[in-house]
Amino acid sequence: MKNKTTGTCELCARQQVAVTVHHLTPKEVGGAYMPTAEICIPCHKQIHSLYTNEELGARLNSIEVLRQDEKIGKFIKWIRKQPSSKLVKTKKSNDRRNRKRQ
């Protein structure tokens, strides 16, 4: 998560937050030169804690599709109510942890 600037998160729409560049299709699955989005650090961390790079590249590779996904949707609804200064801790979802073990 390099290149932090202040702006509006394209995912949760909070303003005046530190944003980073998120590759909508992860670089690891061929998205190095594909579209990106500027999203806040909590949203960025949450995306990567909920989904694998393969999932992001295959089916969750746009802001619109991410917003419609049930798991991240709940987080977006919550984070929109939080002040931009709030530090959010994230950890891998049990779902994602269990998939790695299989």
Contacts in CASP RR format, 6 or more apart in sequence:
PFRMAT RR
TARGET T0000
AUTHOR 0000-0000-0000
METHOD contacts of the structure
MODEL  1
MKNKTTGTCELCARQQVAVTVHHLTPKEVGGAYMPTAEICIPCHKQIHSL
YTNEELGARLNSIEVLRQDEKIGKFIKWIRKQPSSKLVKTKKSNDRRNRK
RQ
1 20 0 8 1.000
1 41 0 8 1.000
1 44 0 8 1.000
2 20 0 8 1.000
2 21 0 8 1.000
3 20 0 8 1.000
3 21 0 8 1.000
4 18 0 8 1.000
4 19 0 8 1.000
4 20 0 8 1.000
4 41 0 8 1.000
5 18 0 8 1.000
5 19 0 8 1.000
5 38 0 8 1.000
6 16 0 8 1.000
6 17 0 8 1.000
6 18 0 8 1.000
6 19 0 8 1.000
7 15 0 8 1.000
7 16 0 8 1.000
7 17 0 8 1.000
7 18 0 8 1.000
7 19 0 8 1.000
7 38 0 8 1.000
8 14 0 8 1.000
8 15 0 8 1.000
8 16 0 8 1.000
8 17 0 8 1.000
8 19 0 8 1.000
8 38 0 8 1.000
9 17 0 8 1.000
9 19 0 8 1.000
9 38 0 8 1.000
9 39 0 8 1.000
9 40 0 8 1.000
9 43 0 8 1.000
10 37 0 8 1.000
10 38 0 8 1.000
10 39 0 8 1.000
10 63 0 8 1.000
11 37 0 8 1.000
11 39 0 8 1.000
11 40 0 8 1.000
11 43 0 8 1.000
11 47 0 8 1.000
11 63 0 8 1.000
11 66 0 8 1.000
11 67 0 8 1.000
11 72 0 8 1.000
11 76 0 8 1.000
12 39 0 8 1.000
12 40 0 8 1.000
12 42 0 8 1.000
12 43 0 8 1.000
12 76 0 8 1.000
12 79 0 8 1.000
12 80 0 8 1.000
13 80 0 8 1.000
14 40 0 8 1.000
14 79 0 8 1.000
14 80 0 8 1.000
14 82 0 8 1.000
14 84 0 8 1.000
15 84 0 8 1.000
16 84 0 8 1.000
17 40 0 8 1.000
17 41 0 8 1.000
17 84 0 8 1.000
18 40 0 8 1.000
18 41 0 8 1.000
18 84 0 8 1.000
19 38 0 8 1.000
19 39 0 8 1.000
19 40 0 8 1.000
19 41 0 8 1.000
20 38 0 8 1.000
20 39 0 8 1.000
20 40 0 8 1.000
20 41 0 8 1.000
20 44 0 8 1.000
21 36 0 8 1.000
21 37 0 8 1.000
21 38 0 8 1.000
22 36 0 8 1.000
22 37 0 8 1.000
22 38 0 8 1.000
22 39 0 8 1.000
22 44 0 8 1.000
22 47 0 8 1.000
23 31 0 8 1.000
23 32 0 8 1.000
23 34 0 8 1.000
23 36 0 8 1.000
24 31 0 8 1.000
24 34 0 8 1.000
24 35 0 8 1.000
24 36 0 8 1.000
24 37 0 8 1.000
24 56 0 8 1.000
24 57 0 8 1.000
24 61 0 8 1.000
24 62 0 8 1.000
24 63 0 8 1.000
25 31 0 8 1.000
25 34 0 8 1.000
25 35 0 8 1.000
25 56 0 8 1.000
25 57 0 8 1.000
25 61 0 8 1.000
26 53 0 8 1.000
26 56 0 8 1.000
26 57 0 8 1.000
28 53 0 8 1.000
29 53 0 8 1.000
29 54 0 8 1.000
29 56 0 8 1.000
29 57 0 8 1.000
29 58 0 8 1.000
31 57 0 8 1.000
34 61 0 8 1.000
35 62 0 8 1.000
37 63 0 8 1.000
39 47 0 8 1.000
40 79 0 8 1.000
40 84 0 8 1.000
42 79 0 8 1.000
42 82 0 8 1.000
42 86 0 8 1.000
42 88 0 8 1.000
42 90 0 8 1.000
43 72 0 8 1.000
43 75 0 8 1.000
43 76 0 8 1.000
43 79 0 8 1.000
45 88 0 8 1.000
45 90 0 8 1.000
46 72 0 8 1.000
46 75 0 8 1.000
46 79 0 8 1.000
46 88 0 8 1.000
46 90 0 8 1.000
47 56 0 8 1.000
47 66 0 8 1.000
47 72 0 8 1.000
49 90 0 8 1.000
49 91 0 8 1.000
49 92 0 8 1.000
49 93 0 8 1.000
49 96 0 8 1.000
50 71 0 8 1.000
50 72 0 8 1.000
50 75 0 8 1.000
50 93 0 8 1.000
50 95 0 8 1.000
50 96 0 8 1.000
51 60 0 8 1.000
51 71 0 8 1.000
51 96 0 8 1.000
52 96 0 8 1.000
52 99 0 8 1.000
59 65 0 8 1.000
60 66 0 8 1.000
60 69 0 8 1.000
66 72 0 8 1.000
67 73 0 8 1.000
67 76 0 8 1.000
71 93 0 8 1.000
79 88 0 8 1.000
82 88 0 8 1.000
END
